Amino acid sequence: MSGHYSFLITSLGVLSCAFCVYVARRAKLIDNEGLPLFFFPRLFNYLIWLFKEIFISNLNTAKVIISGKIEPETFTVKASQSTDVAKVTYANSITLTPGTVTTKIKDNMFEVHALNSDFGKDVRSNVMDKKVKWLEGDQ
Amino acid sequence: MDLFIDVITGLCFFVGSLSIIIGACGLIKLPDVFSRIHAAGMIDTGGTAFFLLGMILQTGWSLITVKLILIGVFVFFTSPVTSHVTANLARQKNLMPVGKKIGKLL
């Protein structure tokens, strides 16, 4: 990443990576949660949709802040995903779109705080839930 | 072509600064912790995204572009986690958000 690719520096990098893996194995830190490979085929489509969603809700949050029409509401939604990674993705996506924040998680119920009833309706319509379920595929 | 890219960059910086300023106003103006998190979320999605986009347009294709994209990726993954931790801690301390509650809460 620094633009230096001499033999010494590259081999030092490879060696330190190998040493880290060795230490982690010896300390039994490695669990069965690896890179979620099953996400990758559909990830691109999902990210484009998520960026669009973030942009729209950024505009809406800005409108709410400027106009001062704040009526916060708290509610729970159910996550229909089966794997933990997909649940994390769903909760992160809710938090990432401004105007909605996941405040508490218990099993597959999320408690969500929304800035306005419009944001609340968006989350409760389960569109994002279905998108993440689709992203997960048939696991 | 250079002028075109400069204009687009300027526009990106303008929109980014605007969303950071509105977010900062929201941080002061909104009533409680939970609402303020939304304003902070606006700063770290809208603000950083537009600033990084502007900078990427200026650097063109080089190693710096890769680094800027990596900054974006890390902010993209860490900012919702910090927002969630803040909100979750506030809930654990039995702080209830203002406004209406729909249904039974956890």
gemmi code that builds the backbone of each chain (N, CA, C; Angstrom):
import gemmi

chains = {
    "A": [
        ("MET", (0.816, -1.211, 0.000), (0.000, 0.000, 0.000), (0.855, 1.269, 0.000)),
        ("SER", (2.144, 1.134, 0.344), (2.965, 2.337, 0.427), (3.717, 2.603, -0.870)),
        ("GLY", (3.590, 1.700, -1.850), (4.302, 1.899, -3.107), (5.692, 1.294, -3.107)),
        ("HIS", (6.095, 0.673, -1.971), (7.397, -0.006, -1.921), (7.166, -1.509, -2.096)),
        ("TYR", (7.791, -2.095, -3.101), (7.600, -3.527, -3.309), (8.939, -4.263, -3.371)),
        ("SER", (9.926, -3.847, -2.578), (11.209, -4.539, -2.620), (11.072, -5.902, -1.930)),
        ("PHE", (12.021, -6.814, -2.231), (11.924, -8.186, -1.725), (11.899, -8.224, -0.204)),
        ("LEU", (12.753, -7.410, 0.431), (12.872, -7.433, 1.891), (11.535, -7.068, 2.548)),
        ("ILE", (10.924, -5.970, 2.081), (9.711, -5.474, 2.736), (8.552, -6.441, 2.524)),
        ("THR", (8.423, -6.963, 1.276), (7.332, -7.906, 1.002), (7.478, -9.168, 1.834)),
        ("SER", (8.720, -9.693, 1.926), (8.900, -10.941, 2.671), (8.676, -10.709, 4.165)),
        ("LEU", (9.064, -9.544, 4.669), (8.782, -9.242, 6.077), (7.283, -9.226, 6.339)),
        ("GLY", (6.510, -8.659, 5.384), (5.055, -8.629, 5.523), (4.483, -10.028, 5.559)),
        ("VAL", (4.908, -10.876, 4.608), (4.408, -12.248, 4.546), (4.751, -12.986, 5.828)),
        ("LEU", (5.987, -12.810, 6.310), (6.418, -13.498, 7.534), (5.592, -13.064, 8.737)),
        ("SER", (5.333, -11.748, 8.860), (4.580, -11.320, 10.043), (3.145, -11.804, 9.987)),
        ("CYS", (2.546, -11.888, 8.756), (1.199, -12.466, 8.637), (1.203, -13.922, 9.096)),
        ("ALA", (2.198, -14.679, 8.629), (2.279, -16.092, 8.991), (2.455, -16.244, 10.496)),
        ("PHE", (3.265, -15.366, 11.095), (3.511, -15.445, 12.531), (2.214, -15.162, 13.306)),
        ("CYS", (1.438, -14.152, 12.837), (0.156, -13.837, 13.489), (-0.771, -15.042, 13.469)),
        ("VAL", (-0.883, -15.693, 12.304), (-1.758, -16.861, 12.188), (-1.291, -17.960, 13.135)),
        ("TYR", (0.040, -18.155, 13.225), (0.603, -19.187, 14.104), (0.235, -18.911, 15.560)),
        ("VAL", (0.416, -17.641, 15.982), (0.116, -17.288, 17.374), (-1.370, -17.459, 17.652)),
        ("ALA", (-2.220, -17.032, 16.689), (-3.663, -17.148, 16.885), (-4.079, -18.607, 16.982)),
        ("ARG", (-3.459, -19.475, 16.193), (-3.788, -20.907, 16.246), (-3.379, -21.500, 17.582)),
        ("ARG", (-2.171, -21.096, 18.039), (-1.675, -21.636, 19.300), (-2.560, -21.199, 20.462)),
        ("ALA", (-3.058, -19.933, 20.383), (-3.916, -19.429, 21.446), (-5.362, -19.874, 21.267)),
        ("LYS", (-5.634, -20.685, 20.254), (-6.986, -21.186, 19.931), (-7.997, -20.055, 19.803)),
        ("LEU", (-7.588, -18.997, 19.086), (-8.474, -17.843, 18.912), (-9.353, -17.979, 17.678)),
        ("ILE", (-9.027, -18.946, 16.811), (-9.749, -19.039, 15.543), (-11.053, -19.794, 15.756)),
        ("ASP", (-12.185, -19.143, 15.422), (-13.465, -19.831, 15.525), (-13.940, -20.188, 14.119)),
        ("ASN", (-15.160, -20.731, 14.039), (-15.623, -21.186, 12.732), (-16.279, -20.082, 11.914)),
        ("GLU", (-16.092, -18.827, 12.341), (-16.720, -17.726, 11.629), (-15.703, -17.101, 10.681)),
        ("GLY", (-15.746, -17.491, 9.441), (-14.780, -16.981, 8.477), (-15.369, -15.874, 7.643)),
        ("LEU", (-14.821, -15.682, 6.477), (-15.320, -14.679, 5.544), (-16.638, -15.175, 4.952)),
        ("PRO", (-17.718, -14.378, 5.024), (-19.007, -14.859, 4.499), (-19.017, -14.912, 2.967)),
        ("LEU", (-18.477, -15.983, 2.428), (-18.326, -16.084, 0.968), (-19.669, -16.111, 0.244)),
        ("PHE", (-20.713, -16.669, 0.930), (-22.001, -16.806, 0.241), (-22.674, -15.460, -0.010)),
        ("PHE", (-22.117, -14.363, 0.555), (-22.665, -13.033, 0.298), (-22.264, -12.489, -1.066)),
        ("PHE", (-21.061, -12.887, -1.515), (-20.420, -12.146, -2.590), (-21.178, -12.058, -3.915)),
        ("PRO", (-21.847, -13.128, -4.389), (-22.481, -13.005, -5.712), (-23.507, -11.882, -5.788)),
        ("ARG", (-24.242, -11.648, -4.676), (-25.319, -10.660, -4.726), (-24.960, -9.364, -4.025)),
        ("LEU", (-23.713, -9.290, -3.493), (-23.340, -8.147, -2.663), (-23.389, -6.842, -3.435)),
        ("PHE", (-22.965, -6.861, -4.695), (-22.852, -5.636, -5.487), (-24.216, -4.961, -5.655)),
        ("ASN", (-25.208, -5.774, -6.063), (-26.568, -5.248, -6.214), (-27.081, -4.661, -4.919)),
        ("TYR", (-26.827, -5.393, -3.808), (-27.314, -4.940, -2.508), (-26.679, -3.612, -2.125)),
        ("LEU", (-25.342, -3.492, -2.369), (-24.641, -2.267, -1.977), (-25.171, -1.069, -2.751)),
        ("ILE", (-25.432, -1.254, -4.052), (-25.970, -0.148, -4.846), (-27.310, 0.304, -4.280)),
        ("TRP", (-28.160, -0.683, -3.962), (-29.466, -0.351, -3.384), (-29.300, 0.360, -2.050)),
        ("LEU", (-28.324, -0.129, -1.220), (-28.112, 0.460, 0.106), (-27.622, 1.900, -0.008)),
        ("PHE", (-26.708, 2.157, -0.969), (-26.195, 3.524, -1.141), (-27.324, 4.467, -1.548)),
        ("LYS", (-28.196, 3.997, -2.446), (-29.342, 4.808, -2.862), (-30.213, 5.142, -1.650)),
        ("GLU", (-30.456, 4.098, -0.847), (-31.294, 4.247, 0.346), (-30.663, 5.250, 1.329)),
        ("ILE", (-29.315, 5.137, 1.524), (-28.619, 6.038, 2.444), (-28.731, 7.476, 1.961)),
        ("PHE", (-28.587, 7.662, 0.649), (-28.669, 9.012, 0.081), (-30.048, 9.619, 0.329)),
        ("ILE", (-31.105, 8.828, 0.026), (-32.472, 9.339, 0.201), (-32.733, 9.689, 1.654)),
        ("SER", (-32.321, 8.780, 2.583), (-32.654, 9.068, 3.983), (-31.775, 10.170, 4.549)),
        ("ASN", (-30.580, 10.382, 3.940), (-29.788, 11.556, 4.327), (-30.558, 12.829, 4.032)),
        ("LEU", (-31.129, 12.893, 2.826), (-31.929, 14.069, 2.453), (-33.093, 14.257, 3.419)),
        ("ASN", (-33.788, 13.139, 3.718), (-34.954, 13.244, 4.597), (-34.565, 13.685, 5.996)),
        ("THR", (-33.424, 13.131, 6.516), (-32.971, 13.539, 7.850), (-32.632, 15.022, 7.877)),
        ("ALA", (-31.971, 15.488, 6.808), (-31.633, 16.913, 6.738), (-32.900, 17.757, 6.783)),
        ("LYS", (-33.930, 17.313, 6.024), (-35.206, 18.042, 6.032), (-35.796, 18.085, 7.431)),
        ("VAL", (-35.791, 16.916, 8.116), (-36.389, 16.855, 9.453), (-35.642, 17.765, 10.415)),
        ("ILE", (-34.293, 17.762, 10.332), (-33.507, 18.582, 11.260), (-33.782, 20.060, 11.013)),
        ("ILE", (-33.846, 20.447, 9.733), (-34.052, 21.870, 9.431), (-35.459, 22.309, 9.819)),
        ("SER", (-36.462, 21.476, 9.460), (-37.828, 21.907, 9.720), (-38.215, 21.712, 11.182)),
        ("GLY", (-37.492, 20.839, 11.905), (-37.778, 20.638, 13.328), (-39.010, 19.794, 13.599)),
        ("LYS", (-39.515, 19.066, 12.594), (-40.694, 18.211, 12.817), (-40.256, 16.854, 13.340)),
        ("ILE", (-39.903, 16.831, 14.641), (-39.371, 15.597, 15.195), (-40.446, 14.897, 16.015)),
        ("GLU", (-40.773, 13.679, 15.651), (-41.670, 12.877, 16.494), (-41.085, 11.475, 16.604)),
        ("PRO", (-40.110, 11.292, 17.519), (-39.398, 10.016, 17.582), (-40.324, 8.879, 17.975)),
        ("GLU", (-40.059, 7.698, 17.465), (-40.834, 6.536, 17.889), (-39.918, 5.325, 18.015)),
        ("THR", (-40.288, 4.425, 18.916), (-39.504, 3.222, 19.167), (-40.391, 2.012, 18.948)),
        ("PHE", (-39.875, 1.004, 18.286), (-40.693, -0.183, 18.024), (-39.774, -1.379, 17.822)),
        ("THR", (-40.350, -2.565, 17.725), (-39.531, -3.749, 17.485), (-39.866, -4.326, 16.118)),
        ("VAL", (-38.839, -4.856, 15.456), (-39.068, -5.580, 14.202), (-38.450, -6.966, 14.328)),
        ("LYS", (-38.921, -7.886, 13.489), (-38.422, -9.244, 13.508), (-37.466, -9.420, 12.326)),
        ("ALA", (-36.304, -10.040, 12.602), (-35.371, -10.319, 11.508), (-35.583, -11.759, 11.064)),
        ("SER", (-35.786, -11.965, 9.763), (-36.102, -13.316, 9.287), (-34.869, -14.077, 8.813)),
        ("GLN", (-33.664, -13.487, 8.958), (-32.466, -14.164, 8.482), (-32.077, -15.299, 9.420)),
        ("SER", (-31.396, -16.307, 8.878), (-31.046, -17.445, 9.722), (-29.604, -17.381, 10.227)),
        ("THR", (-28.669, -16.826, 9.450), (-27.286, -16.790, 9.923), (-27.010, -15.502, 10.697)),
        ("ASP", (-25.997, -15.585, 11.579), (-25.635, -14.423, 12.384), (-25.118, -13.281, 11.528)),
        ("VAL", (-24.320, -13.632, 10.488), (-23.725, -12.587, 9.648), (-24.820, -11.768, 8.977)),
        ("ALA", (-25.873, -12.455, 8.527), (-26.956, -11.745, 7.850), (-27.695, -10.837, 8.812)),
        ("LYS", (-27.861, -11.316, 10.082), (-28.524, -10.466, 11.080), (-27.703, -9.221, 11.348)),
        ("VAL", (-26.370, -9.408, 11.471), (-25.493, -8.257, 11.692), (-25.597, -7.293, 10.520)),
        ("THR", (-25.629, -7.844, 9.300), (-25.740, -6.984, 8.126), (-27.033, -6.189, 8.159)),
        ("TYR", (-28.115, -6.854, 8.549), (-29.407, -6.172, 8.608), (-29.391, -5.053, 9.646)),
        ("ALA", (-28.887, -5.373, 10.864), (-28.845, -4.367, 11.922), (-27.946, -3.201, 11.532)),
        ("ASN", (-26.801, -3.523, 10.903), (-25.886, -2.474, 10.464), (-26.529, -1.612, 9.393)),
        ("SER", (-27.288, -2.243, 8.487), (-27.920, -1.478, 7.418), (-28.971, -0.531, 7.984)),
        ("ILE", (-29.708, -1.009, 8.995), (-30.704, -0.130, 9.628), (-30.010, 1.067, 10.257)),
        ("THR", (-28.901, 0.797, 10.973), (-28.206, 1.886, 11.645), (-27.541, 2.825, 10.653)),
        ("LEU", (-27.074, 2.264, 9.543), (-26.316, 3.061, 8.571), (-27.194, 4.071, 7.856)),
        ("THR", (-28.469, 3.745, 7.631), (-29.356, 4.735, 7.024), (-29.750, 5.736, 8.094)),
        ("PRO", (-29.402, 7.015, 7.917), (-29.696, 8.009, 8.947), (-31.193, 8.082, 9.185)),
        ("GLY", (-31.586, 8.314, 10.442), (-33.009, 8.378, 10.756), (-33.496, 7.142, 11.471)),
        ("THR", (-32.740, 6.046, 11.387), (-33.125, 4.840, 12.117), (-31.897, 4.246, 12.791)),
        ("VAL", (-32.050, 3.813, 14.042), (-30.930, 3.214, 14.776), (-31.430, 1.959, 15.491)),
        ("THR", (-30.665, 0.881, 15.391), (-30.990, -0.309, 16.169), (-30.463, -0.107, 17.573)),
        ("THR", (-31.361, -0.150, 18.580), (-30.901, 0.134, 19.936), (-30.674, -1.122, 20.760)),
        ("LYS", (-31.361, -2.202, 20.439), (-31.220, -3.395, 21.265), (-31.483, -4.623, 20.403)),
        ("ILE", (-30.771, -5.710, 20.688), (-30.987, -6.934, 19.923), (-31.168, -8.087, 20.893)),
        ("LYS", (-32.219, -8.882, 20.664), (-32.425, -10.075, 21.475), (-32.879, -11.175, 20.530)),
        ("ASP", (-32.093, -12.246, 20.427), (-32.342, -13.317, 19.460), (-32.588, -12.733, 18.063)),
        ("ASN", (-33.831, -12.850, 17.546), (-34.033, -12.245, 16.228), (-35.037, -11.094, 16.266)),
        ("MET", (-35.127, -10.438, 17.426), (-35.949, -9.238, 17.512), (-35.044, -8.021, 17.653)),
        ("PHE", (-35.264, -7.013, 16.835), (-34.497, -5.776, 16.939), (-35.404, -4.677, 17.474)),
        ("GLU", (-34.841, -3.891, 18.417), (-35.574, -2.708, 18.840), (-35.006, -1.518, 18.071)),
        ("VAL", (-35.866, -0.808, 17.361), (-35.403, 0.253, 16.467), (-35.963, 1.587, 16.913)),
        ("HIS", (-35.106, 2.610, 16.880), (-35.547, 3.962, 17.191), (-35.552, 4.760, 15.895)),
        ("ALA", (-36.664, 5.430, 15.581), (-36.746, 6.199, 14.338), (-37.034, 7.652, 14.652)),
        ("LEU", (-36.509, 8.532, 13.819), (-36.607, 9.973, 14.080), (-37.998, 10.495, 13.773)),
        ("ASN", (-38.720, 9.784, 12.889), (-39.965, 10.308, 12.361), (-40.831, 9.108, 11.994)),
        ("SER", (-42.148, 9.289, 11.893), (-42.976, 8.116, 11.601), (-42.739, 7.603, 10.176)),
        ("ASP", (-42.250, 8.472, 9.259), (-41.962, 8.005, 7.895), (-40.820, 6.996, 7.898)),
        ("PHE", (-39.749, 7.322, 8.662), (-38.629, 6.379, 8.763), (-39.093, 5.071, 9.387)),
        ("GLY", (-39.945, 5.207, 10.413), (-40.459, 4.028, 11.095), (-41.229, 3.131, 10.144)),
        ("LYS", (-42.081, 3.752, 9.310), (-42.854, 2.972, 8.346), (-41.951, 2.245, 7.367)),
        ("ASP", (-40.868, 2.944, 6.941), (-39.926, 2.324, 6.004), (-39.360, 1.023, 6.567)),
        ("VAL", (-38.951, 1.064, 7.860), (-38.361, -0.139, 8.448), (-39.418, -1.210, 8.643)),
        ("ARG", (-40.632, -0.792, 9.097), (-41.661, -1.775, 9.391), (-42.244, -2.421, 8.133)),
        ("SER", (-42.003, -1.771, 6.959), (-42.504, -2.387, 5.724), (-41.657, -3.589, 5.316)),
        ("ASN", (-40.543, -3.848, 6.061), (-39.713, -5.047, 5.874), (-39.047, -5.167, 4.517)),
        ("VAL", (-38.924, -4.060, 3.762), (-38.261, -4.134, 2.456), (-36.799, -4.530, 2.634)),
        ("MET", (-36.140, -3.862, 3.612), (-34.718, -4.148, 3.834), (-34.517, -5.568, 4.355)),
        ("ASP", (-35.445, -6.010, 5.203), (-35.385, -7.373, 5.730), (-35.388, -8.379, 4.587)),
        ("LYS", (-36.280, -8.177, 3.616), (-36.361, -9.101, 2.483), (-35.109, -9.031, 1.633)),
        ("LYS", (-34.562, -7.806, 1.484), (-33.337, -7.639, 0.678), (-32.187, -8.430, 1.295)),
        ("VAL", (-32.040, -8.318, 2.642), (-30.934, -9.026, 3.289), (-31.169, -10.541, 3.235)),
        ("LYS", (-32.444, -10.928, 3.360), (-32.780, -12.348, 3.234), (-32.385, -12.878, 1.847)),
        ("TRP", (-32.639, -12.041, 0.842), (-32.283, -12.402, -0.532), (-30.758, -12.463, -0.685)),
        ("LEU", (-30.068, -11.482, -0.034), (-28.606, -11.437, -0.099), (-28.005, -12.697, 0.498)),
        ("GLU", (-28.649, -13.176, 1.563), (-28.137, -14.354, 2.264), (-28.268, -15.603, 1.403)),
        ("GLY", (-29.256, -15.618, 0.494), (-29.473, -16.790, -0.343), (-30.164, -17.883, 0.455)),
        ("ASP", (-30.006, -19.140, 0.063), (-30.668, -20.212, 0.812), (-29.661, -20.915, 1.716)),
        ("GLN", (-29.435, -20.311, 2.893), (-28.497, -20.897, 3.853), (-29.260, -21.742, 4.858)),
    ],
    "B": [
        ("MET", (-11.852, 19.141, -19.731), (-12.110, 17.942, -18.918), (-11.663, 18.155, -17.468)),
        ("ASP", (-10.473, 18.813, -17.325), (-9.969, 19.104, -15.983), (-10.926, 20.006, -15.222)),
        ("LEU", (-11.448, 20.998, -15.959), (-12.374, 21.947, -15.346), (-13.634, 21.221, -14.881)),
        ("PHE", (-14.113, 20.301, -15.740), (-15.317, 19.530, -15.430), (-15.135, 18.761, -14.128)),
        ("ILE", (-13.973, 18.063, -14.020), (-13.708, 17.290, -12.801), (-13.610, 18.206, -11.589)),
        ("ASP", (-12.971, 19.379, -11.783), (-12.862, 20.318, -10.662), (-14.223, 20.786, -10.198)),
        ("VAL", (-15.118, 21.048, -11.165), (-16.458, 21.516, -10.791), (-17.201, 20.434, -10.021)),
        ("ILE", (-17.120, 19.175, -10.515), (-17.790, 18.066, -9.819), (-17.226, 17.912, -8.409)),
        ("THR", (-15.884, 18.017, -8.277), (-15.258, 17.918, -6.957), (-15.767, 18.997, -6.023)),
        ("GLY", (-15.833, 20.230, -6.549), (-16.324, 21.326, -5.736), (-17.731, 21.073, -5.261)),
        ("LEU", (-18.558, 20.546, -6.169), (-19.943, 20.232, -5.836), (-20.011, 19.185, -4.725)),
        ("CYS", (-19.162, 18.131, -4.866), (-19.129, 17.073, -3.849), (-18.747, 17.650, -2.495)),
        ("PHE", (-17.692, 18.501, -2.468), (-17.261, 19.096, -1.204), (-18.361, 19.963, -0.620)),
        ("PHE", (-19.078, 20.681, -1.513), (-20.154, 21.551, -1.034), (-21.244, 20.725, -0.361)),
        ("VAL", (-21.686, 19.664, -1.040), (-22.752, 18.830, -0.467), (-22.275, 18.182, 0.826)),
        ("GLY", (-20.994, 17.721, 0.841), (-20.439, 17.101, 2.047), (-20.420, 18.065, 3.204)),
        ("SER", (-19.934, 19.302, 2.958), (-19.878, 20.274, 4.055), (-21.273, 20.614, 4.537)),
        ("LEU", (-22.208, 20.729, 3.576), (-23.582, 21.045, 3.939), (-24.143, 19.990, 4.871)),
        ("SER", (-23.904, 18.690, 4.535), (-24.496, 17.655, 5.380), (-23.801, 17.607, 6.728)),
        ("ILE", (-22.493, 17.936, 6.784), (-21.826, 17.974, 8.092), (-22.367, 19.120, 8.938)),
        ("ILE", (-22.597, 20.284, 8.290), (-23.111, 21.433, 9.051), (-24.509, 21.142, 9.582)),
        ("ILE", (-25.380, 20.566, 8.698), (-26.741, 20.243, 9.154), (-26.692, 19.206, 10.267)),
        ("GLY", (-25.787, 18.209, 10.121), (-25.641, 17.200, 11.167), (-25.210, 17.813, 12.481)),
        ("ALA", (-24.265, 18.782, 12.417), (-23.789, 19.431, 13.638), (-24.904, 20.222, 14.289)),
        ("CYS", (-25.722, 20.918, 13.462), (-26.878, 21.637, 14.011), (-27.821, 20.661, 14.698)),
        ("GLY", (-28.042, 19.511, 14.042), (-28.931, 18.502, 14.613), (-28.423, 17.995, 15.943)),
        ("LEU", (-27.084, 17.827, 16.051), (-26.501, 17.343, 17.309), (-26.853, 18.256, 18.467)),
        ("ILE", (-26.943, 19.572, 18.196), (-27.243, 20.514, 19.269), (-28.747, 20.617, 19.483)),
        ("LYS", (-29.504, 20.551, 18.362), (-30.909, 20.915, 18.390), (-31.834, 19.788, 18.888)),
        ("LEU", (-31.490, 18.536, 18.531), (-32.435, 17.446, 18.803), (-32.546, 17.157, 20.305)),
        ("PRO", (-33.690, 16.567, 20.740), (-33.981, 16.505, 22.178), (-33.180, 15.505, 23.012)),
        ("ASP", (-32.963, 14.251, 22.545), (-32.309, 13.294, 23.441), (-31.213, 12.511, 22.720)),
        ("VAL", (-30.562, 11.616, 23.482), (-29.416, 10.867, 22.948), (-29.770, 10.161, 21.651)),
        ("PHE", (-30.931, 9.472, 21.665), (-31.277, 8.620, 20.531), (-31.489, 9.439, 19.267)),
        ("SER", (-32.117, 10.610, 19.394), (-32.311, 11.446, 18.218), (-30.995, 12.026, 17.741)),
        ("ARG", (-30.108, 12.332, 18.699), (-28.833, 12.930, 18.306), (-27.964, 11.957, 17.532)),
        ("ILE", (-28.137, 10.653, 17.827), (-27.370, 9.653, 17.081), (-27.694, 9.726, 15.593)),
        ("HIS", (-28.954, 10.042, 15.255), (-29.320, 10.151, 13.842), (-28.534, 11.258, 13.157)),
        ("ALA", (-28.399, 12.386, 13.865), (-27.639, 13.498, 13.288), (-26.177, 13.102, 13.101)),
        ("ALA", (-25.614, 12.400, 14.108), (-24.234, 11.940, 13.986), (-24.096, 10.970, 12.818)),
        ("GLY", (-25.119, 10.117, 12.641), (-25.097, 9.172, 11.524), (-25.090, 9.889, 10.193)),
        ("MET", (-25.777, 11.032, 10.138), (-25.770, 11.802, 8.892), (-24.375, 12.319, 8.590)),
        ("ILE", (-23.662, 12.760, 9.662), (-22.304, 13.255, 9.441), (-21.434, 12.139, 8.892)),
        ("ASP", (-21.493, 10.936, 9.526), (-20.523, 9.954, 9.060), (-20.972, 9.121, 7.873)),
        ("THR", (-22.183, 9.266, 7.378), (-22.443, 8.681, 6.050), (-22.361, 9.744, 4.957)),
        ("GLY", (-23.238, 10.748, 5.031), (-23.282, 11.757, 3.971), (-21.992, 12.543, 3.855)),
        ("GLY", (-21.501, 13.045, 5.010), (-20.290, 13.853, 4.991), (-19.102, 13.122, 4.422)),
        ("THR", (-18.744, 11.987, 5.054), (-17.536, 11.285, 4.585), (-17.693, 10.781, 3.156)),
        ("ALA", (-18.882, 10.287, 2.797), (-19.048, 9.736, 1.448), (-18.766, 10.801, 0.397)),
        ("PHE", (-19.349, 11.999, 0.563), (-19.153, 13.020, -0.461), (-17.732, 13.554, -0.470)),
        ("PHE", (-17.120, 13.716, 0.724), (-15.734, 14.197, 0.760), (-14.800, 13.196, 0.087)),
        ("LEU", (-14.986, 11.902, 0.406), (-14.111, 10.891, -0.201), (-14.306, 10.849, -1.710)),
        ("LEU", (-15.567, 10.984, -2.165), (-15.845, 10.972, -3.606), (-15.105, 12.124, -4.299)),
        ("GLY", (-15.174, 13.308, -3.689), (-14.475, 14.448, -4.255), (-12.982, 14.216, -4.334)),
        ("MET", (-12.403, 13.656, -3.253), (-10.957, 13.428, -3.236), (-10.556, 12.375, -4.247)),
        ("ILE", (-11.406, 11.320, -4.395), (-11.101, 10.272, -5.376), (-11.087, 10.854, -6.779)),
        ("LEU", (-12.032, 11.760, -7.077), (-12.055, 12.396, -8.398), (-10.775, 13.189, -8.641)),
        ("GLN", (-10.243, 13.813, -7.592), (-9.027, 14.617, -7.765), (-7.778, 13.768, -7.964)),
        ("THR", (-7.683, 12.603, -7.288), (-6.449, 11.831, -7.391), (-6.366, 11.056, -8.692)),
        ("GLY", (-7.499, 10.742, -9.328), (-7.449, 9.906, -10.522), (-7.136, 8.472, -10.128)),
        ("TRP", (-6.569, 7.684, -11.034), (-6.254, 6.287, -10.701), (-4.846, 6.172, -10.164)),
        ("SER", (-4.699, 5.991, -8.857), (-3.362, 5.764, -8.297), (-3.518, 4.995, -7.001)),
        ("LEU", (-2.403, 4.798, -6.307), (-2.429, 4.064, -5.046), (-3.243, 4.812, -3.998)),
        ("ILE", (-3.211, 6.154, -4.115), (-3.947, 6.971, -3.141), (-5.444, 6.700, -3.244)),
        ("THR", (-5.930, 6.447, -4.476), (-7.346, 6.137, -4.658), (-7.733, 4.907, -3.856)),
        ("VAL", (-6.866, 3.868, -3.931), (-7.141, 2.632, -3.191), (-7.225, 2.918, -1.697)),
        ("LYS", (-6.282, 3.763, -1.208), (-6.302, 4.084, 0.223), (-7.564, 4.831, 0.605)),
        ("LEU", (-7.993, 5.779, -0.248), (-9.216, 6.534, 0.051), (-10.420, 5.599, 0.096)),
        ("ILE", (-10.490, 4.648, -0.870), (-11.606, 3.698, -0.885), (-11.588, 2.857, 0.383)),
        ("LEU", (-10.354, 2.462, 0.828), (-10.264, 1.670, 2.058), (-10.745, 2.461, 3.276)),
        ("ILE", (-10.420, 3.765, 3.317), (-10.941, 4.605, 4.415), (-12.460, 4.550, 4.412)),
        ("GLY", (-13.048, 4.689, 3.197), (-14.499, 4.619, 3.073), (-15.049, 3.310, 3.585)),
        ("VAL", (-14.399, 2.201, 3.203), (-14.879, 0.876, 3.615), (-14.853, 0.751, 5.133)),
        ("PHE", (-13.745, 1.207, 5.768), (-13.652, 1.053, 7.222), (-14.669, 1.924, 7.944)),
        ("VAL", (-14.870, 3.152, 7.455), (-15.889, 4.013, 8.074), (-17.264, 3.387, 7.907)),
        ("PHE", (-17.497, 2.804, 6.719), (-18.771, 2.170, 6.398), (-19.080, 1.030, 7.365)),
        ("PHE", (-18.033, 0.274, 7.774), (-18.291, -0.849, 8.673), (-18.288, -0.464, 10.143)),
        ("THR", (-17.491, 0.555, 10.531), (-17.363, 0.844, 11.958), (-18.392, 1.849, 12.465)),
        ("SER", (-18.850, 2.783, 11.623), (-19.734, 3.826, 12.153), (-21.072, 3.286, 12.655)),
        ("PRO", (-21.730, 2.325, 11.963), (-22.969, 1.801, 12.556), (-22.726, 1.072, 13.860)),
        ("VAL", (-21.546, 0.432, 14.003), (-21.255, -0.288, 15.244), (-21.151, 0.685, 16.407)),
        ("THR", (-20.444, 1.806, 16.214), (-20.326, 2.776, 17.309), (-21.681, 3.396, 17.629)),
        ("SER", (-22.483, 3.688, 16.584), (-23.832, 4.223, 16.832), (-24.635, 3.253, 17.672)),
        ("HIS", (-24.576, 1.971, 17.277), (-25.354, 0.959, 17.993), (-24.886, 0.826, 19.436)),
        ("VAL", (-23.553, 0.865, 19.652), (-23.033, 0.723, 21.017), (-23.506, 1.878, 21.882)),
        ("THR", (-23.476, 3.095, 21.330), (-23.953, 4.252, 22.093), (-25.420, 4.085, 22.484)),
        ("ALA", (-26.249, 3.714, 21.490), (-27.682, 3.567, 21.745), (-27.942, 2.445, 22.737)),
        ("ASN", (-27.204, 1.334, 22.567), (-27.422, 0.176, 23.416), (-27.045, 0.480, 24.866)),
        ("LEU", (-25.947, 1.224, 25.057), (-25.519, 1.586, 26.419), (-26.563, 2.475, 27.074)),
        ("ALA", (-27.100, 3.426, 26.279), (-28.127, 4.309, 26.828), (-29.344, 3.502, 27.259)),
        ("ARG", (-29.695, 2.465, 26.476), (-30.855, 1.635, 26.844), (-30.565, 0.785, 28.069)),
        ("GLN", (-29.292, 0.310, 28.164), (-28.937, -0.519, 29.315), (-28.995, 0.262, 30.615)),
        ("LYS", (-28.718, 1.575, 30.516), (-28.814, 2.421, 31.706), (-30.250, 2.863, 31.939)),
        ("ASN", (-31.212, 2.174, 31.286), (-32.638, 2.438, 31.465), (-33.055, 3.849, 31.079)),
        ("LEU", (-32.406, 4.392, 30.066), (-32.800, 5.681, 29.529), (-33.861, 5.409, 28.470)),
        ("MET", (-35.063, 5.972, 28.643), (-36.091, 5.726, 27.636), (-36.126, 6.882, 26.643)),
        ("PRO", (-36.227, 6.560, 25.352), (-36.315, 7.631, 24.350), (-37.621, 8.403, 24.490)),
        ("VAL", (-37.592, 9.697, 24.183), (-38.834, 10.466, 24.181), (-39.667, 10.052, 22.964)),
        ("GLY", (-40.915, 10.437, 22.944), (-41.771, 10.091, 21.812), (-42.550, 8.836, 22.087)),
        ("LYS", (-43.335, 8.401, 21.088), (-44.234, 7.277, 21.338), (-43.538, 5.934, 21.156)),
        ("LYS", (-44.060, 4.938, 21.892), (-43.538, 3.584, 21.779), (-44.611, 2.714, 21.167)),
        ("ILE", (-44.252, 1.957, 20.169), (-45.231, 1.111, 19.498), (-44.994, -0.333, 19.898)),
        ("GLY", (-46.010, -0.976, 20.469), (-45.885, -2.377, 20.852), (-45.018, -2.548, 22.083)),
        ("LYS", (-44.686, -3.805, 22.393), (-43.894, -4.117, 23.566), (-42.412, -4.015, 23.208)),
        ("LEU", (-41.646, -3.296, 24.031), (-40.220, -3.162, 23.747), (-39.443, -4.288, 24.412)),
        ("LEU", (-38.233, -4.495, 23.952), (-37.409, -5.581, 24.498), (-36.872, -5.222, 25.882)),
    ],
}
model = gemmi.Model(1)
for chain_id, residues in chains.items():
    chain = gemmi.Chain(chain_id)
    for i, (resn, *xyz) in enumerate(residues, 1):
        res = gemmi.Residue()
        res.name, res.seqid = resn, gemmi.SeqId(i, " ")
        for name, pos in zip(("N", "CA", "C"), xyz):
            atom = gemmi.Atom()
            atom.name, atom.element = name, gemmi.Element(name[0])
            atom.pos, atom.b_iso = gemmi.Position(*pos), 0.0
            res.add_atom(atom)
        chain.add_residue(res)
    model.add_chain(chain)
structure = gemmi.Structure()
structure.add_model(model)
structure.setup_entities()
